[in-house]
Amino acid sequence: MRGAGRGVFLTALQPIPSGLDWAAVVMTANSASRVAALRAAGVRDIYVWDHPRSWRPETWRDGLARMTAFARMHRLAGVIADAESGWESADEADAIELGRALQLTASEFDVGFTSYPGFRFVRTIGRAAPSVWGAVQIYNRGSRSAAVFAQWLAAFRLGFPSTIVIAATFVPDTVAGQDLSTRAGYRAYLGRLPRSYGLATYGAGPGYMAEEIASYRPVESSAMLGPVIGLASAWLPGSIPLPVILTMVIIAAIAIGWLLWSAIRKATQ
Protein backbone atom coordinates (compact mmCIF):
# COMPACT_ATOMS: atom_id res chain seq x y z
CA MET A 1 0.00 0.00 0.00
CA ARG A 2 0.92 3.71 -0.07
CA GLY A 3 2.64 3.35 -3.42
CA ALA A 4 5.34 0.95 -2.25
CA GLY A 5 7.20 -1.12 -4.81
CA ARG A 6 6.56 -0.90 -8.56
CA GLY A 7 3.40 0.74 -9.84
CA VAL A 8 1.91 2.27 -12.96
CA PHE A 9 -0.62 4.95 -13.88
CA LEU A 10 -2.45 3.24 -16.73
CA THR A 11 -3.86 5.19 -19.63
CA ALA A 12 -6.95 3.93 -21.43
CA LEU A 13 -5.24 1.62 -23.94
CA GLN A 14 -1.80 1.09 -22.41
CA PRO A 15 -0.69 -2.56 -22.11
CA ILE A 16 -0.39 -3.85 -18.56
CA PRO A 17 3.30 -4.24 -17.63
CA SER A 18 4.51 -7.30 -15.75
CA GLY A 19 5.97 -7.35 -12.26
CA LEU A 20 3.60 -4.76 -10.77
CA ASP A 21 2.91 -4.34 -7.05
CA TRP A 22 0.09 -1.87 -7.76
CA ALA A 23 -1.64 -0.05 -10.58
CA ALA A 24 -3.99 2.89 -11.02
CA VAL A 25 -6.68 2.69 -13.72
CA VAL A 26 -7.86 5.89 -15.36
CA MET A 27 -11.60 6.66 -15.28
CA THR A 28 -12.87 5.67 -18.72
CA ALA A 29 -15.57 3.49 -20.22
CA ASN A 30 -13.33 0.42 -19.96
CA SER A 31 -12.12 0.98 -16.37
CA ALA A 32 -14.00 -2.02 -15.00
CA SER A 33 -12.48 -4.37 -17.58
CA ARG A 34 -9.03 -2.97 -16.79
CA VAL A 35 -9.58 -3.76 -13.12
CA ALA A 36 -10.55 -7.33 -14.04
CA ALA A 37 -7.45 -7.70 -16.23
CA LEU A 38 -5.18 -6.41 -13.46
CA ARG A 39 -6.66 -8.87 -10.98
CA ALA A 40 -6.22 -11.70 -13.47
CA ALA A 41 -2.57 -10.63 -13.79
CA GLY A 42 -2.15 -10.91 -10.00
CA VAL A 43 -1.70 -7.20 -9.24
CA ARG A 44 -1.89 -6.74 -5.50
CA ASP A 45 -3.39 -3.26 -5.07
CA ILE A 46 -5.51 -1.36 -7.59
CA TYR A 47 -6.39 2.34 -7.48
CA VAL A 48 -8.47 4.65 -9.63
CA TRP A 49 -7.29 8.04 -10.87
CA ASP A 50 -8.22 10.58 -13.53
CA HIS A 51 -6.49 13.33 -15.46
CA PRO A 52 -6.10 16.85 -14.01
CA ARG A 53 -9.34 18.01 -15.66
CA SER A 54 -11.18 16.09 -12.91
CA TRP A 55 -9.10 17.71 -10.16
CA ARG A 56 -9.44 21.40 -11.00
CA PRO A 57 -10.72 23.70 -8.20
CA GLU A 58 -14.18 23.70 -9.80
CA THR A 59 -14.34 19.97 -10.74
CA TRP A 60 -12.59 17.97 -8.00
CA ARG A 61 -15.70 17.49 -5.84
CA ASP A 62 -17.55 15.67 -8.61
CA GLY A 63 -14.35 13.89 -9.66
CA LEU A 64 -13.64 12.64 -6.15
CA ALA A 65 -17.26 11.49 -5.73
CA ARG A 66 -17.14 9.52 -9.00
CA MET A 67 -13.82 7.90 -8.18
CA THR A 68 -14.69 6.93 -4.61
CA ALA A 69 -17.97 5.42 -5.85
CA PHE A 70 -16.03 3.42 -8.46
CA ALA A 71 -13.46 2.31 -5.87
CA ARG A 72 -16.22 1.22 -3.52
CA MET A 73 -18.12 -0.67 -6.22
CA HIS A 74 -15.04 -2.57 -7.40
CA ARG A 75 -13.42 -3.01 -3.96
CA LEU A 76 -10.27 -1.12 -4.92
CA ALA A 77 -7.39 -0.16 -2.65
CA GLY A 78 -7.99 3.52 -3.12
CA VAL A 79 -8.01 6.76 -5.08
CA ILE A 80 -5.21 8.97 -6.43
CA ALA A 81 -5.75 12.70 -6.94
CA ASP A 82 -3.96 14.49 -9.80
CA ALA A 83 -4.26 18.24 -9.18
CA GLU A 84 -2.33 20.33 -11.71
CA SER A 85 -4.05 22.70 -14.13
CA GLY A 86 -6.50 25.33 -12.93
CA TRP A 87 -4.84 25.89 -9.56
CA GLU A 88 -2.75 28.86 -10.69
CA SER A 89 -5.50 31.32 -9.69
CA ALA A 90 -6.85 29.33 -6.71
CA ASP A 91 -6.30 30.45 -3.14
CA GLU A 92 -5.19 28.76 0.06
CA ALA A 93 -8.76 28.04 1.18
CA ASP A 94 -9.43 26.03 -1.99
CA ALA A 95 -6.33 23.91 -1.37
CA ILE A 96 -7.20 23.35 2.28
CA GLU A 97 -10.69 22.20 1.29
CA LEU A 98 -9.25 19.66 -1.16
CA GLY A 99 -6.75 18.44 1.44
CA ARG A 100 -9.45 17.95 4.06
CA ALA A 101 -11.62 16.05 1.57
CA LEU A 102 -8.71 13.75 0.73
CA GLN A 103 -8.02 13.22 4.42
CA LEU A 104 -11.66 12.28 5.00
CA THR A 105 -11.50 9.87 2.04
CA ALA A 106 -8.37 8.33 3.61
CA SER A 107 -10.54 7.07 6.46
CA GLU A 108 -12.07 4.61 3.98
CA PHE A 109 -9.43 4.18 1.26
CA ASP A 110 -5.73 4.44 0.69
CA VAL A 111 -5.30 7.87 -0.93
CA GLY A 112 -2.45 9.26 -3.02
CA PHE A 113 -1.75 12.71 -4.41
CA THR A 114 0.28 13.42 -7.54
CA SER A 115 1.37 16.61 -9.23
CA TYR A 116 4.35 18.23 -10.89
CA PRO A 117 7.40 19.57 -9.01
CA GLY A 118 6.75 23.10 -7.84
CA PHE A 119 2.97 22.73 -7.56
CA ARG A 120 2.23 25.72 -5.34
CA PHE A 121 -0.13 24.01 -2.89
CA VAL A 122 1.87 20.86 -2.09
CA ARG A 123 2.54 21.90 1.52
CA THR A 124 -0.96 23.29 2.08
CA ILE A 125 -2.73 20.17 0.83
CA GLY A 126 -0.23 17.90 2.57
CA ARG A 127 -0.73 19.60 5.95
CA ALA A 128 -4.50 19.16 5.59
CA ALA A 129 -4.12 15.51 4.53
CA PRO A 130 -1.48 13.88 6.77
CA SER A 131 -2.70 10.36 5.93
CA VAL A 132 -2.17 10.82 2.18
CA TRP A 133 0.98 9.75 0.32
CA GLY A 134 2.55 11.58 -2.60
CA ALA A 135 3.89 10.81 -6.08
CA VAL A 136 6.02 13.47 -7.77
CA GLN A 137 6.19 13.56 -11.57
CA ILE A 138 9.88 13.68 -12.50
CA TYR A 139 9.74 14.17 -16.25
CA ASN A 140 9.08 16.83 -18.86
CA ARG A 141 9.68 19.66 -16.37
CA GLY A 142 12.60 21.59 -17.83
CA SER A 143 15.59 19.82 -16.28
CA ARG A 144 17.72 16.72 -16.87
CA SER A 145 19.87 17.13 -13.75
CA ALA A 146 20.06 14.41 -11.09
CA ALA A 147 20.58 17.11 -8.43
CA VAL A 148 17.44 18.94 -9.53
CA PHE A 149 15.49 15.68 -9.64
CA ALA A 150 16.52 15.04 -6.03
CA GLN A 151 15.46 18.55 -5.04
CA TRP A 152 12.05 18.00 -6.61
CA LEU A 153 11.51 14.86 -4.55
CA ALA A 154 12.73 16.51 -1.34
CA ALA A 155 10.45 19.53 -1.88
CA PHE A 156 7.41 17.32 -2.46
CA ARG A 157 8.17 15.46 0.76
CA LEU A 158 7.79 18.70 2.69
CA GLY A 159 4.08 18.34 1.99
CA PHE A 160 3.79 14.56 1.71
CA PRO A 161 6.60 12.85 3.68
CA SER A 162 5.77 9.49 2.10
CA THR A 163 6.42 10.38 -1.55
CA ILE A 164 7.47 8.15 -4.43
CA VAL A 165 8.84 8.98 -7.89
CA ILE A 166 6.88 8.81 -11.15
CA ALA A 167 9.06 8.19 -14.21
CA ALA A 168 8.09 8.80 -17.82
CA THR A 169 7.52 5.89 -20.17
CA PHE A 170 6.96 8.15 -23.14
CA VAL A 171 9.01 10.73 -25.07
CA PRO A 172 8.04 14.25 -23.88
CA ASP A 173 7.41 16.84 -26.59
CA THR A 174 9.87 19.35 -25.11
CA VAL A 175 13.56 19.84 -25.74
CA ALA A 176 14.34 18.88 -22.15
CA GLY A 177 12.80 15.47 -22.71
CA GLN A 178 14.10 14.56 -26.14
CA ASP A 179 17.01 12.55 -24.75
CA LEU A 180 14.41 9.91 -23.83
CA SER A 181 13.96 9.16 -27.54
CA THR A 182 16.89 6.69 -27.52
CA ARG A 183 17.58 3.66 -25.37
CA ALA A 184 20.85 5.11 -24.10
CA GLY A 185 19.22 8.42 -23.26
CA TYR A 186 16.35 6.75 -21.45
CA ARG A 187 18.73 4.54 -19.47
CA ALA A 188 20.70 7.63 -18.45
CA TYR A 189 17.46 9.34 -17.37
CA LEU A 190 16.55 6.40 -15.14
CA GLY A 191 20.03 6.53 -13.64
CA ARG A 192 19.47 10.18 -12.66
CA LEU A 193 16.21 9.55 -10.83
CA PRO A 194 16.38 9.85 -7.03
CA ARG A 195 15.69 6.68 -5.07
CA SER A 196 12.42 6.29 -3.21
CA TYR A 197 10.56 3.44 -1.55
CA GLY A 198 8.33 3.17 -4.62
CA LEU A 199 8.53 3.83 -8.35
CA ALA A 200 5.61 4.46 -10.68
CA THR A 201 5.61 4.92 -14.45
CA TYR A 202 3.24 6.89 -16.63
CA GLY A 203 2.47 6.71 -20.34
CA ALA A 204 3.21 4.29 -23.14
CA GLY A 205 6.24 4.71 -25.38
CA PRO A 206 8.76 2.74 -27.42
CA GLY A 207 9.44 -0.88 -26.48
CA TYR A 208 12.93 -0.16 -25.17
CA MET A 209 11.38 1.85 -22.32
CA ALA A 210 9.46 -1.16 -21.03
CA GLU A 211 12.59 -3.28 -21.35
CA GLU A 212 14.73 -0.78 -19.42
CA ILE A 213 12.08 -0.34 -16.71
CA ALA A 214 11.83 -4.12 -16.32
CA SER A 215 15.47 -4.26 -15.21
CA TYR A 216 15.41 -1.03 -13.17
CA ARG A 217 15.47 -1.79 -9.43
CA PRO A 218 16.49 1.19 -7.28
CA VAL A 219 13.47 0.87 -4.97
CA GLU A 220 12.64 -0.64 -1.61
CA SER A 221 9.38 -2.51 -2.07
CA SER A 222 8.39 -2.79 1.60
CA ALA A 223 5.00 -1.27 2.34
CA MET A 224 5.93 -1.16 6.05
CA LEU A 225 9.26 0.60 5.53
CA GLY A 226 7.93 2.98 2.91
CA PRO A 227 6.15 5.50 5.16
CA VAL A 228 8.95 5.35 7.76
CA ILE A 229 11.62 6.02 5.13
CA GLY A 230 9.47 8.71 3.60
CA LEU A 231 9.14 10.52 6.92
CA ALA A 232 12.87 10.30 7.55
CA SER A 233 13.79 11.44 4.07
CA ALA A 234 11.68 14.59 4.40
CA TRP A 235 14.55 15.91 6.52
CA LEU A 236 17.36 14.33 4.51
CA PRO A 237 18.77 15.29 1.11
CA GLY A 238 16.79 13.53 -1.61
CA SER A 239 19.97 12.24 -3.24
CA ILE A 240 20.90 9.92 -0.35
CA PRO A 241 20.19 6.33 -1.51
CA LEU A 242 17.80 4.35 0.67
CA PRO A 243 20.35 1.62 1.45
CA VAL A 244 22.57 4.34 2.93
CA ILE A 245 19.70 5.66 5.04
CA LEU A 246 18.88 2.17 6.29
CA THR A 247 22.55 1.50 7.07
CA MET A 248 22.71 4.74 9.08
CA VAL A 249 19.63 3.71 11.06
CA ILE A 250 21.04 0.24 11.78
CA ILE A 251 24.41 1.65 12.89
CA ALA A 252 22.67 4.17 15.15
CA ALA A 253 20.55 1.41 16.71
CA ILE A 254 23.64 -0.74 17.35
CA ALA A 255 25.46 2.22 18.92
CA ILE A 256 22.53 3.05 21.19
CA GLY A 257 22.20 -0.60 22.21
CA TRP A 258 25.91 -0.81 23.05
CA LEU A 259 25.75 2.37 25.16
CA LEU A 260 22.73 1.06 27.07
CA TRP A 261 24.43 -2.30 27.63
CA SER A 262 27.60 -0.55 28.88
CA ALA A 263 25.59 1.63 31.26
CA ILE A 264 23.70 -1.38 32.67
CA ARG A 265 26.95 -3.34 33.06
CA LYS A 266 28.60 -0.50 34.99
CA ALA A 267 25.55 -0.09 37.22
CA THR A 268 25.60 -3.76 38.20
CA GLN A 269 29.33 -3.94 38.97
Buried (B, 14 or more C-beta within 10 A) or exposed (E): BBBBBBBBBBBEEBEBBEEBBBBBBBBBEEBEEBBEBBEEEEBBBBBBBBBBEBBBBEBBEEBBEBBBEBBEEBEBBBBBBBBBEBBEEBEEEBBBBBBEBBBBBBEEBBBBBBBBBEBEBBBBBBBBBEBBBBBBBBBBBEBBEBEBBBBBBBBBBBBBBBBBBBBBBBBBEEEEBEBBEEBEBBBBBBEBBBBBBBBBBBBBBBEBBBEBBEEBEBBBBBBEBBBBBBEBBBEBEBBBEBEEBBEEEEEEEEEEEEEEEEEEEEEEE
